[in-house]
Amino acid sequence: MPVVDTEMTGHSESVTNDSGLSAKVSSAVPTMRPITTAARHAPAKINLALHVTGRRADGYHLLESLVVFTQFGDRISVASADEDRFSVHGPFAAHVPLDKSNLVLRVRDSLRAAFPGQTKTPVAIELEKNLPAASGIGGGSSDAAQTLLALADFWQIDDRNALTAIGLELGADLPMCLLARPLVARGIGERLEPIERFPSLPMVLVNPGMALPTSHVFRALASPDNSPLPLPPSRLDFAALCNWLCSSRNDLEAPAIAIAPAIADALRALAGCGAAVARMSGSGATSFGLFDTKAAADEAASAIAKAHPGWWVVATESMVQEECNARL
């Protein structure tokens, strides 16, 4: 990967979040100012089904997953600045790392390394953090993917293949989060099959107030060799999808519940409010329940939040293809 232009002069970059924490990171001063701003919706990524089908020699697990993205999520904004800045606000801002372990900053730096001639202008990145961290709904990956797209708009970089390659280098979930549309993901997440005419699914997301590291869940998985995802139904309506989902599964749900039994409580709460399907997403600890109408989802979310005030509960809908494309 190319190095950053060495003619750039040194400067400090400030990063802050709502908790009052701050840090200074040495960076480089570009010589010209951007003339635009850019903003992107960073949706939650919901694994409606997730089958673990093997494990590669390098330790990566092989997955087959049906994925949708939600109208509720985080928000990324970028704008011109005198120096690079990164600020975070929102209900989960305190859980966002401020150093360069944050995927948002790593995306920025990787894009600069790949396109040194086009990325010399300093940029202020603002993250509105509405999704809980380490919760199985791809918040960090979605933030990074949408930062990559926002910066590409900001710096006028039109090379989707390069953006996808940068994303995959930083995380297996990033390529699917770059698409942010209904799809089937295979391999380690790099083989993507978009699904046309997928309906919007009203749903409730529930997290029983905990983070669950993905590595812990995979270590607790009994076997990485499980049956593949069945073919999605040819008729894509709510009833057909729910019937199909009943023939699929999330192979990480059982090991996650063994680590965090409160996930089972969340699933019971969703089922008790009438969810047609209740399942954990990703590696947890967030679960989703599917409802046939948005009104039913809103009513269920209200009931669960009232019964469990310490839980994170949100009613939302999955984005259809047209909504996803409109956000590009």
C-alpha positions in Angstrom: 0.0 0.0 0.0 1.4 3.5 -0.9 2.8 5.7 1.9 1.3 9.1 2.8 2.9 12.0 0.9 6.1 13.0 2.8 5.8 16.6 1.7 3.0 17.1 4.2 4.0 19.0 7.4 3.4 17.8 11.0 0.4 18.8 13.2 -1.8 17.5 16.0 -5.1 15.8 15.7 -7.7 16.1 18.5 -10.3 13.4 19.3 -13.0 13.8 21.9 -16.2 12.1 23.0 -19.1 12.9 25.3 -17.4 11.3 28.3 -14.9 14.1 28.3 -12.0 11.9 27.3 -9.5 13.4 24.7 -6.3 12.4 23.0 -3.8 14.0 20.7 -2.4 12.0 17.8 0.4 13.2 15.6 -0.7 13.5 12.0 0.1 15.6 8.9 -1.0 18.9 7.6 -2.5 18.9 4.1 -2.0 22.1 2.1 -5.4 22.6 0.6 -8.9 22.8 2.1 -11.9 20.7 1.0 -14.9 22.6 -0.4 -17.6 20.1 0.5 -19.2 18.2 3.4 -20.6 14.7 3.4 -22.9 12.7 5.7 -23.9 9.1 5.8 -26.4 6.9 7.7 -24.6 4.0 9.4 -27.3 1.3 9.8 -27.4 -1.6 12.2 -26.5 -4.9 10.5 -28.9 -7.7 11.3 -28.1 -11.3 10.7 -31.5 -12.9 10.1 -29.7 -16.2 9.8 -26.1 -17.1 10.4 -24.6 -20.6 9.7 -21.0 -21.3 10.6 -19.8 -23.8 8.0 -16.1 -24.2 8.6 -12.8 -22.7 9.7 -9.9 -21.7 7.5 -6.3 -22.5 8.4 -5.7 -18.9 9.3 -8.4 -19.1 12.0 -11.2 -17.2 10.1 -14.5 -18.9 10.3 -16.5 -19.6 7.2 -20.1 -18.2 7.4 -23.3 -18.1 5.4 -25.6 -15.4 6.5 -28.8 -13.6 5.3 -28.3 -9.9 6.2 -30.4 -6.8 6.3 -29.8 -3.3 7.4 -32.0 -1.0 9.5 -33.4 2.5 9.3 -32.2 3.0 12.8 -28.5 3.5 13.2 -25.5 5.8 13.8 -24.6 8.8 11.6 -21.3 9.9 10.2 -20.5 13.5 9.1 -17.3 14.8 7.6 -16.4 18.4 6.9 -13.4 20.7 6.2 -11.3 21.7 9.1 -8.0 23.4 10.1 -6.8 20.1 11.5 -7.9 16.5 11.6 -10.6 16.0 14.3 -12.7 13.2 15.5 -15.7 13.8 17.8 -18.4 11.5 19.1 -21.7 12.2 20.7 -24.8 10.2 21.4 -26.0 7.7 24.0 -23.1 5.3 23.5 -20.4 7.8 22.9 -18.5 6.8 26.1 -17.9 3.3 24.7 -16.1 4.6 21.5 -12.3 4.3 21.6 -10.5 7.6 20.8 -7.2 6.2 19.6 -6.3 4.7 16.3 -7.7 1.3 17.3 -11.0 2.9 16.2 -12.0 1.7 12.7 -13.2 5.1 11.7 -9.7 6.6 12.1 -8.1 3.5 10.6 -10.4 3.9 7.5 -9.4 7.5 7.2 -5.7 6.7 7.4 -5.9 3.7 5.0 -7.7 5.9 2.4 -5.0 8.5 2.7 -2.3 5.8 2.2 -4.0 4.5 -0.9 -4.8 7.9 -2.4 -2.1 10.3 -1.1 -2.6 12.8 -3.9 -6.3 13.2 -3.3 -6.5 13.2 0.5 -4.3 16.0 1.6 -7.0 18.2 3.1 -7.7 17.9 6.8 -11.1 16.6 7.8 -13.3 16.7 10.9 -15.2 13.5 11.4 -18.3 13.4 13.6 -19.9 10.2 14.8 -23.4 10.2 16.4 -23.3 6.9 18.3 -26.8 5.4 18.8 -26.0 1.7 18.5 -24.5 -0.2 21.5 -20.9 -1.5 21.1 -19.9 -5.2 20.8 -23.6 -6.1 20.4 -23.8 -8.3 17.3 -25.3 -5.6 15.0 -22.2 -4.4 13.3 -22.1 -0.9 14.6 -18.3 -0.4 14.4 -18.1 -2.0 11.0 -21.0 0.1 9.7 -19.5 3.3 11.1 -16.2 2.5 9.4 -17.9 1.6 6.0 -19.9 4.7 5.9 -16.9 6.8 7.0 -15.1 5.3 4.0 -17.9 6.3 1.7 -18.3 9.7 3.2 -14.6 10.4 2.8 -14.6 9.1 -0.7 -17.3 11.6 -1.5 -15.5 14.4 0.4 -12.2 13.7 -1.4 -13.9 12.8 -4.7 -12.5 9.3 -4.9 -14.5 7.2 -7.4 -13.0 3.7 -7.2 -15.4 1.3 -5.6 -13.0 -1.7 -6.0 -10.3 0.1 -4.0 -12.8 1.0 -1.3 -14.0 -2.6 -1.0 -10.3 -3.8 -0.8 -9.6 -1.2 1.9 -12.7 -2.3 3.8 -11.9 -6.1 3.6 -8.4 -5.4 4.8 -9.8 -3.7 8.0 -12.6 -6.2 8.7 -14.6 -9.0 7.2 -17.9 -7.2 7.8 -16.9 -4.0 6.0 -17.6 -5.1 2.4 -21.2 -6.0 3.3 -21.6 -2.8 5.3 -20.4 -0.9 2.2 -23.3 -2.3 0.3 -25.8 -1.9 3.2 -28.6 -3.7 1.4 -30.4 -7.1 1.7 -27.8 -9.8 0.8 -26.4 -13.3 1.4 -22.8 -13.2 2.7 -20.5 -16.2 2.3 -16.9 -17.1 3.0 -15.5 -14.8 5.7 -18.0 -12.1 4.5 -16.3 -11.2 1.2 -18.6 -13.1 -1.1 -21.8 -11.1 -1.4 -25.0 -11.9 -3.2 -27.5 -9.0 -3.2 -31.1 -10.0 -3.0 -33.6 -8.1 -5.2 -37.1 -7.1 -4.2 -36.5 -7.9 -0.5 -39.4 -6.5 1.6 -39.0 -4.1 4.5 -39.3 -6.0 7.8 -40.7 -4.3 10.9 -38.6 -5.4 13.9 -37.7 -4.8 17.5 -34.0 -4.9 18.6 -33.3 -5.8 22.2 -30.0 -5.8 24.1 -30.1 -6.8 27.8 -27.5 -4.1 28.6 -24.3 -5.9 27.9 -21.4 -6.1 25.4 -20.3 -9.6 24.3 -16.9 -9.9 22.6 -17.2 -11.9 19.3 -14.0 -13.9 20.1 -15.5 -15.3 23.3 -18.6 -16.6 21.5 -16.6 -18.3 18.7 -14.4 -20.0 21.3 -17.5 -21.4 22.9 -18.9 -22.7 19.6 -19.1 -26.5 19.8 -18.2 -27.1 16.2 -17.3 -24.9 13.2 -18.6 -27.5 10.8 -22.3 -27.0 10.4 -24.8 -27.4 7.6 -25.1 -24.5 5.0 -27.8 -21.9 4.7 -30.8 -23.2 2.8 -31.8 -21.4 -0.4 -33.9 -18.3 0.3 -37.6 -18.6 -0.7 -38.6 -17.6 -4.2 -41.6 -15.7 -2.9 -40.3 -12.8 -0.8 -43.1 -11.8 1.5 -43.3 -11.6 5.3 -45.0 -15.0 5.8 -42.7 -16.9 3.4 -39.6 -15.3 4.9 -40.6 -16.2 8.4 -41.3 -19.8 7.4 -37.9 -20.0 5.8 -36.2 -18.5 8.8 -37.7 -21.2 10.9 -35.6 -23.7 8.8 -32.5 -21.7 9.4 -30.6 -20.7 12.6 -27.9 -18.7 14.2 -25.1 -21.1 15.1 -23.7 -18.6 17.6 -26.9 -18.2 19.6 -26.4 -21.2 21.9 -22.7 -20.5 22.8 -23.7 -16.8 23.4 -26.5 -17.7 25.7 -24.1 -20.0 27.6 -21.9 -17.0 28.2 -24.7 -14.5 28.7 -28.0 -16.1 29.8 -29.8 -12.8 29.7 -30.0 -13.2 25.9 -32.5 -16.0 26.4 -34.6 -13.6 28.5 -34.6 -11.1 25.7 -35.7 -13.8 23.2 -38.5 -14.8 25.6 -39.6 -11.2 25.9 -39.8 -10.8 22.1 -41.7 -14.1 21.6 -44.0 -13.1 24.4 -44.9 -9.9 22.6 -45.9 -11.8 19.5 -42.7 -11.8 17.4 -43.1 -14.1 14.4 -39.4 -14.9 14.6 -37.1 -14.1 17.6 -33.4 -14.7 17.2 -30.0 -13.4 18.2 -28.2 -11.3 15.7 -24.5 -12.0 14.9 -22.5 -13.0 17.9 -24.8 -11.1 20.3 -25.9 -9.9 22.7 -28.6 -8.1 20.6 -31.6 -10.1 19.5 -34.3 -9.1 17.0 -38.0 -9.9 16.7 -39.9 -9.7 13.4 -43.5 -8.3 13.4 -46.0 -8.1 10.6 -46.6 -4.4 11.0 -44.7 -1.4 12.3 -47.5 -0.7 14.7 -47.1 -4.1 16.2 -43.3 -3.6 16.5 -43.8 -0.2 18.2 -46.3 -1.7 20.7 -43.9 -4.6 21.5 -40.9 -2.3 21.9 -42.9 -0.1 24.3 -44.0 -3.1 26.4 -40.5 -4.6 26.6 -38.9 -1.3 27.5 -41.5 -0.8 30.3 -40.9 -4.3 31.7 -37.1 -4.0 31.4 -36.0 -0.4 31.9 -32.3 -1.4 31.9 -32.4 -2.9 28.4 -31.8 -1.2 25.1 -35.0 -1.5 23.0 -35.6 0.0 19.6 -38.4 -0.5 17.1 -37.3 -0.1 13.5 -37.6 -1.5 10.0 -35.1 -3.1 7.6 -34.2 -0.9 4.6 -35.4 -2.0 1.1 -33.2 -1.7 -1.9 -34.6 1.6 -3.0 -33.9 3.2 0.4 -30.4 1.8 0.5 -29.6 3.2 -3.0 -31.1 6.6 -2.0 -28.5 6.8 0.8 -25.6 6.2 -1.5 
